[in-house]
């Protein structure tokens, strides 16, 4: 059975004290929940919070993820944070290739190849984001765009390494806009991604691949999105910033 994951991406929000309070609230709420399908819960605070948040949550119930990492392992790269540093403070996953990183900071497939390799080398899970812009969907290029993003950055990996990847499909037109892909649109793209992976790596790896949906998931739409056969959970933005709504989304899976 594929792993089910609900991950909260806090982006550049909260100061440390606020982040600790949020993490503690999520942790306390989870103590009283019996989750179906053995859902893995992940939270991705800002870099400044990672060590402190890791110390206040039950690491058997909540995994800590970084929102990014450096392309290099170490050296004269002022302002960068390596995958090894993140592993050392307890991170189990790293979000890579988010559309905001691609759009605002010019991250390319070549950049993401290096980052993915660093994360895998340090035995963490890359949560690899992909997704099309509105004009690309309207031009009926959405399947090709997503296929290209995945193939260019990940298809150099061995079967063993690729088996450790999690993919997050996030249509750019649905991130932070309040617009959500319909359950049919989400399922269609997730099924397409699985087919693309199957053609490259075979049935077993494709069938075991966890594919998350991200894009304005909220408590009132999570259940219908998560009910789709190829949707294995969500990468949650705004709704992960309140413990109550995040827990409701987790329960929806």
C-alpha positions in Angstrom: 0.0 0.0 0.0 1.3 3.5 -0.9 2.3 5.7 2.0 -0.3 8.4 2.8 1.2 11.8 3.6 -0.2 15.2 4.7 2.6 17.8 4.8 2.3 21.4 5.9 4.4 24.0 4.2 4.6 27.1 6.4 6.6 29.1 3.8 8.0 32.4 5.2 5.5 32.7 8.0 5.6 32.9 11.9 8.4 34.0 14.2 10.0 31.2 16.3 7.7 31.7 19.3 4.6 31.5 17.0 5.9 28.5 15.2 6.6 26.7 18.4 3.1 27.4 19.6 1.6 26.1 16.3 3.8 23.0 16.3 2.9 22.3 19.9 -0.8 22.7 19.1 -0.6 20.3 16.2 1.3 17.8 18.3 -1.3 18.0 21.1 -4.2 17.5 18.7 -2.5 14.5 17.2 -2.2 12.8 20.5 -5.9 12.3 20.6 -6.3 11.1 17.0 -6.3 7.6 15.6 -5.3 8.2 12.0 -6.5 5.9 9.2 -4.1 4.5 6.7 -1.1 5.2 8.9 -0.8 8.7 7.6 2.6 10.3 7.9 2.3 13.9 9.1 5.0 16.3 8.0 5.5 20.0 8.9 8.0 22.3 7.1 8.7 25.4 9.2 11.2 28.2 8.2 14.9 27.4 8.7 15.0 29.5 11.9 12.5 27.2 13.6 13.7 23.7 12.6 15.8 22.8 15.6 13.3 24.2 18.2 10.2 22.7 16.5 11.9 19.3 16.3 12.4 19.4 20.1 8.7 20.1 20.9 7.0 17.5 18.7 6.7 13.8 19.0 9.0 12.7 16.2 7.2 9.4 16.1 4.1 11.2 15.0 5.4 14.3 13.2 8.3 14.4 10.7 10.2 17.7 10.2 10.9 18.9 6.7 13.0 21.8 5.3 11.5 24.0 2.6 14.7 24.0 0.6 18.4 23.1 0.6 21.6 24.0 -1.1 23.0 22.5 -4.3 26.4 21.8 -2.7 27.5 19.8 0.3 29.6 22.5 2.0 32.0 25.4 1.2 32.1 29.1 0.4 28.3 29.5 -0.3 27.3 32.4 2.0 23.7 32.2 3.1 23.1 28.6 2.0 22.1 25.6 4.1 23.3 22.1 3.2 21.3 18.9 3.2 23.8 17.5 5.7 23.1 20.4 8.1 19.4 19.7 7.8 19.8 16.0 8.4 22.0 16.8 11.4 19.2 18.7 13.1 16.5 16.0 12.6 14.9 16.8 9.2 13.6 13.7 7.4 12.4 15.5 4.2 13.1 18.5 2.0 10.7 20.3 -0.3 12.3 20.8 -3.7 11.2 22.7 -6.8 8.2 24.5 -5.4 6.8 26.9 -8.0 7.7 29.9 -5.9 11.4 28.8 -5.9 11.2 28.3 -9.7 9.4 31.6 -10.3 11.1 33.9 -7.8 14.6 32.4 -7.5 15.1 31.0 -11.0 15.5 27.4 -10.0 15.9 25.1 -13.0 15.9 21.4 -13.6 19.7 21.5 -13.4 19.5 23.1 -10.0 17.0 20.5 -8.8 19.2 17.6 -10.0 21.9 18.8 -7.6 19.5 19.4 -4.7 17.8 16.1 -5.1 21.1 14.3 -5.1 22.1 16.1 -1.9 18.9 15.1 -0.2 19.1 11.5 -1.2 22.8 11.3 -0.3 21.8 12.3 3.2 19.0 9.7 3.5 16.1 12.2 3.5 13.0 12.2 1.4 12.8 14.7 -1.5 9.3 16.1 -1.9 9.5 17.1 -5.5 7.0 19.8 -6.6 5.7 20.1 -10.2 2.8 21.9 -11.8 1.7 24.1 -14.6 0.7 27.8 -14.9 -2.8 28.8 -15.9 -1.8 29.8 -19.4 -0.1 26.4 -19.9 -3.2 24.6 -18.9 -5.4 26.8 -21.1 -3.1 25.9 -24.0 -3.5 22.2 -23.2 0.2 21.9 -22.4 -0.3 20.9 -18.7 0.5 17.2 -19.2 3.7 18.0 -21.1 4.9 20.7 -18.7 4.6 18.4 -15.7 6.1 15.4 -17.5 9.1 17.6 -18.5 9.6 18.9 -15.0 9.7 15.4 -13.6 11.8 13.8 -16.4 14.5 16.5 -16.6 15.1 16.6 -12.8 14.6 13.0 -11.7 14.9 10.5 -14.6 18.7 10.3 -14.1 18.1 8.5 -10.8 18.5 4.8 -10.3 15.4 2.8 -9.5 16.6 2.5 -5.9 16.9 6.3 -5.5 13.7 7.1 -7.3 11.8 4.8 -5.0 12.6 7.3 -2.2 11.0 10.3 -4.0 7.6 11.8 -3.1 6.0 13.9 -5.9 3.7 16.9 -5.1 1.5 18.1 -8.0 0.7 21.8 -7.4 -1.1 23.6 -10.2 0.4 27.1 -10.0 -3.0 28.6 -10.7 -4.4 27.0 -7.5 -1.6 28.0 -5.1 -2.8 30.7 -2.7 -5.5 31.8 -5.0 -8.5 30.1 -3.3 -9.1 28.2 -6.6 -8.7 24.5 -6.3 -8.4 21.9 -9.0 -11.5 19.8 -9.2 -11.2 16.2 -7.9 -11.4 15.1 -11.5 -8.5 17.5 -12.6 -6.4 16.3 -9.7 -7.0 12.7 -10.4 -6.3 13.1 -14.1 -2.9 14.7 -13.5 -1.9 12.3 -10.8 -2.8 9.3 -13.0 -0.8 10.9 -15.8 2.2 11.3 -13.5 2.0 7.6 -12.5 1.8 6.6 -16.1 4.9 8.6 -16.9 6.8 7.0 -14.0 5.6 3.6 -15.0 7.0 4.0 -18.5 10.4 4.9 -17.1 10.7 2.8 -14.0 8.0 0.0 -14.3 4.8 -0.9 -12.5 6.2 -1.6 -9.0 7.9 1.8 -8.5 5.0 3.7 -10.1 2.4 1.8 -8.1 4.3 2.5 -4.8 5.0 6.2 -5.6 3.3 8.7 -3.2 1.8 11.6 -5.2 0.5 14.5 -3.2 -1.9 17.3 -4.3 -1.2 20.9 -3.3 -3.2 23.9 -4.2 -5.7 25.5 -1.8 -6.6 22.3 0.0 -8.9 23.1 3.0 -11.0 21.1 5.4 -14.1 21.5 3.3 -12.6 20.0 0.1 -9.8 17.7 1.4 -12.0 14.6 1.7 -13.2 14.6 -2.0 -9.7 15.3 -3.3 -8.1 12.6 -1.1 -10.8 10.1 -2.2 -9.3 9.9 -5.7 -7.5 6.7 -6.4 -4.1 8.3 -7.4 -4.1 11.1 -4.8 -2.1 10.0 -1.8 -2.4 13.1 0.4 -1.6 16.7 0.3 1.1 19.4 0.5 -0.8 22.1 2.4 0.0 25.8 2.5 -2.3 28.3 4.2 -4.5 25.8 5.9 -1.5 24.2 7.7 -1.0 27.5 9.6 -3.9 26.7 12.0 -3.7 23.6 14.0 -7.4 22.9 13.8 -7.7 23.1 10.1 -4.5 21.1 9.5 -5.8 18.4 11.8 -9.2 18.3 9.9 -7.3 17.9 6.7 -5.2 15.0 8.2 -8.4 13.3 9.4 -9.9 13.6 5.9 -7.4 11.1 4.5 
